[in-house]
Amino acid sequence: MKKLNDIFTHIPLLKKKVNHICEEYNITSEELLLEMVKFLTLIHTTNEKLSPSLVVDLAWHEFILFTRYYQEFCITHFNRFIHHTPSENEDNNIYQKTIEYYIKQYGKPPEAIWGKIAIEEWDASKCGACHN
């Protein structure tokens, strides 16, 4: 994925910055950063309020700290700046909607990154009537 390669080329330090997250969740930095890019792409393509998983959010926080490159990345790949707007109110409906969009766009989400709810949604989305 070109977007991910751009990150690795321009800010290789980001891989090191997310290592502690990766170790805690038993995932690689490539897997985590790919899922972060997928989430940002979902925001761009849906133009709706979406919510990342905790793990993706932690990676996004690290990415945002590279302010100049984050801004350039957003403008280059999404033609706009994607803001991160935290909320103290959890809205499970927004996360559910995020998972539904994820499945439509990318297929099965990795459980280690998106959680059991995502896998349950994936399992529920595979009804026999949905296949042509």
Secondary structure, 3 states (H helix, E strand, C coil): CHHHHHHHHHCCHHHHHCHHHHHHHCCCHHHHHHHHHHHHHHHHHHCCCCCCCHHHHHHHHHHHCCHHHHHHHHHHHHCCCCCCCCCCCCCHHHHHHHHHHHHHHHCCCCHHHHCHHHHHHHHHHCCHHHCC
